[in-house]
Amino acid sequence: MDRNLLIDSIVNKIKQLPEAKIIEVSNFADFLLSKIDDGILQDGIQKITSESKAFEYLLVEEDIYSVNDLKEKYN
């Protein structure tokens, strides 16, 4: 179904609802939009951190401890 036809169909259905249900639809639409915003924000944060060089030192850091330093080994 075409996007505009679908939107028109939804609008016509919403017009038939009582006010309390229209408020529920509005709240649900706000919820969906916030989920999209959260996803965009999370993707942006992931991109920034993946391109960051802040943790590069971890790639070249030598191991301070080894298995030989353990007093007890748990299975």
Protein Blocks (a to p, Z undefined) as FASTA:
>chain_A
ZZklmmmmmmmmmmmpcfklmmmmmmmmmmmmmmmmmmmmmmmmmmmmmmpcklmmmmmp
ccfbdfklpmbdcZZ
